[in-house]
Amino acid sequence: MKPLISLILWGSGLVGASAADAARTFSPPVHDGRRIERCYASPRYSGADACGDDSAQEVADQFCRDRGLRRSTYWSATYSKRKVAAWALEELGACGILVHRWTDHEGRSLFARIDCE
């Protein structure tokens, strides 16, 4: 490749970037065919905090990690007037270890989009 063409392609991210470096957008994000609840069922969050921005960021980060990506760089949520079948991230304490798992849930505050890197 000629140096100028190579420099242009490299600078635009077309050469030298791996698939792991590329950002991925999930809109709407789904897990096993169902939407993702933004609220986090965790003993660290209670009441309104379970659906706050900090807990939602943790759920979005876990969603990304489950797909082999590092973290969420952006997310947005929507509110459904009716409850819909969704997945919620749950955190349980077992023998002093926190365990994360996806559980069946009927939710209203759902992720509309999650961007991962």
Steps between C-alpha positions, in 0.01 A plus 500: 500500500632847425590695817238773451217252440615289794508807726149603395361150558679463834384845617139416415515177698467274197844346547645375827180487707390164629137390546548529878592870464183584310203641688177304477151642530209287619170673428298371671726269701359151549608190689360169375242690297364718780560863597725604791366670813716797601431454873754291693380253765793533737536538878732794423210692348157535655185697424543758227876430484427163342394693189747787534772589253780329696320168523387520136862558397600180681229305316610646166866416578407141588299470177811606305735268693266207431559568131878504532527879502655717772228738614210720402587846370140619456152381583146632485177366644131517431197446720223260395143577610443130548726237651684288246696177531864601542828396656630669813849481642493367854784503751495247780735455794619141535773408750638853495514506118270710283345298218345668195233326296224585253152422633148502357331829567198704404634849452408846389829690503681339208823576322434650157868496401835389637832586332793276591873517442 
